[in-house]
């Protein structure tokens, strides 16, 4: 490396080449360089990128930057080649004063990932300051009566450089009366004195002009001079003297105004007025002495009159003169070395830089959030600072270097639980009592899409009346997402599937933003009693998260189907051909003439049928009546000739819906003579006739087979029910999909009844009167009546929440009852 230094000789260039040799070392995460002061702009300091192990080509991409706390931009880095160079003039004396070590601390910060390096650049001192005396001329007044070996202090020079560059030597111009003697008071100052070699003679030489030269120890040497004007005084030949020539005093900084520092006492061997002494600060004392201290001219007491600050000046050298009142006056001298002791009067300083905010909630432990530096102007234990972090949480402070800390993520964070942290960094010194300072750090947590939308419950039950208008709103689903912004923006959609032969989307739709569910077409209870489907809620995060909710839509029955009369009377209504029933005149009251059978496609009360016999106009009370709920037409009394040979009966069949729907069936009753067999055109009588003679011979075998079959099927039913209950108790509830066929069971003052769309008609032929079989289900809520029937049905279904659970049980019961149990029982009845 070649460097140039303007205005310096060739020998100085060799010195600069030695000082400009920069060295670096890596220890405890620090890179160390050195550079001489007063280096020119662009002077090479070091290859910082290479020394830190960074790729030069990545410096710009990783946002390479250098931070110098509280300093001007003395140094700069070329991000193209990673070289650290001098950016502006560096004056070591201006930067660090007389401190033996002068360094510039740099923080090198790169991102992706975030890394922090500490670089220390030591500023080397060069001999750029000559020794300097406080004034160009010093005046001394010496009595001619002073004896040889008398000493006269002279103000020495000062050099702002350090080390050998500030090591001063003195020499005095050649003369016959005085020699120079230099004594070291301590490591930092020297006492320069003139020693009288032979007596002075004012009449011979009234004034002496000498030159005092100070030379430093730098290479090359620099010098400074001061003229000494010595005036020889006459007469008063005894000067005041102090007990000691030098006093040492220690006093605390911030001592109160008027605090006594020392009481000086000087004596004079003369008598009378020549021994009266006045005390004063030496005329060469700097102004700061006179500002900070006061001396009583009569008593010699030195007290404080200004503010003492250890951080500004930690010691004072007070030169005191004791002057007698003789003519000419004589002066005695002493020095008071005042050491200012440090008091813990400076609170620590906390600086927070390089915040990396916000902190994502998926940030791994160890992520650096901020850089924190602390300092204290006090010294010793008063300047030792420790840092702490409060309140306790997922963050911690890690010491990276002396008085440097990193705020580091220690544990995982969750924005939904705590969206932001208000941290307080406390810096506390080691003084007694301790002083502290705090700095607040607000750490916001950035959202990550880590929460899926959720519904309040997994399954919703909805009741909708059939024949609803197309596009009607039937329900609203709502999901919440604790994330923020787009991560909490929820959209809804159907989980598509097929319902029978048709897609689900032909039945219902859901609004993507509001979650409103609409029925796209009128629903028919007779076609679809239960519609089960899922709605998906998905947020707008990346990647998106979602969840599903199940909806059970029960289609409530409306009375929209009229009763239908079953054969053989199905064609006997209005406009049809009535069925003729033959009745013998010898039958008694209670004889069943015929039975009307009808069904209703609706369910519940809407399918509960009643039968009424319509009276003929102009005819009195007839001999016939019809069972209100059985449809059996029977005699109320014995037939008489006045009743006529033929009568036409009109039976009104109506349901219990609101409004009620009805139909009619016409039955013609013809009377035959006694002894003539009564005939009917029903299918049961024809089957009975064909059976004939062989019925009784096969009766026993048929009964045995029927009993065995009924017992076997009943056992199978019990095992199926037990298996179903065991599966329901062991497995968690799961929503099933597809149209269901739940059976609605109600009770009323007329007894309990059950209705299922799996119907089987029961027909009877000739023989005694028979009663329809009913399926009873006790301990169920009573069926509502009048206009509140629909609302109470919905309430009963909703309160149970288990209608779907009873569906399978009802199917198994109806299957066993109608297909297995009823046909054999009726067959037995028919055979007997």
CORJOQUI-V614617 format. One record per run of one state. SS is the DSSP state (hx for helix, st for strand, lp for the rest). FROM is the first residue (numbers start at 1). LEN is the number of residues. If there is no record, write none. Layout:
ss->[SS SS]
from->[FROM FROM]
len->[LEN LEN]
This chain:
ss->[lp hx lp st lp st lp st hx lp hx lp st lp st lp st lp hx lp st lp st lp st lp st lp st lp st lp hx lp st lp st lp st lp st lp st lp st lp st lp st lp st lp hx lp st lp hx st lp st lp st lp st lp st lp st lp st lp hx lp st lp st lp st lp st lp st lp st lp st lp st lp st lp hx lp st lp st lp st hx lp st lp st lp st lp st lp st lp st lp st lp st lp hx lp st lp st lp st lp hx lp st lp st lp st lp hx lp st lp st lp st lp hx lp hx lp]
from->[1 10 20 26 28 30 37 44 48 52 56 59 65 69 75 79 83 87 92 97 103 111 115 125 132 133 137 144 151 155 158 159 163 167 169 173 178 185 190 197 207 216 223 234 241 243 246 253 260 264 266 268 272 276 277 282 287 293 296 301 305 315 325 331 342 349 354 359 361 368 376 380 384 385 391 395 402 404 410 420 430 436 447 454 456 459 466 472 477 479 481 485 489 490 495 498 500 502 504 507 508 511 516 520 530 540 546 557 564 566 579 585 592 596 598 600 604 608 610 615 624 627 632 636 641 644 646 655 662 673 680 681 683 731 740 741 744 749 751 756 786 801 803 832]
len->[9 10 6 2 2 7 7 4 4 4 3 6 4 6 4 4 4 5 5 6 8 4 10 7 1 4 7 7 4 3 1 4 4 2 4 5 7 5 7 10 9 7 11 7 2 3 7 7 4 2 2 4 4 1 5 5 6 3 5 4 10 10 6 11 7 5 5 2 7 8 4 4 1 6 4 7 2 6 10 10 6 11 7 2 3 7 6 5 2 2 4 4 1 5 3 2 2 2 3 1 3 5 4 10 10 6 11 7 2 13 6 7 4 2 2 4 4 2 5 9 3 5 4 5 3 2 9 7 11 7 1 2 48 9 1 3 5 2 5 30 15 2 29 1]
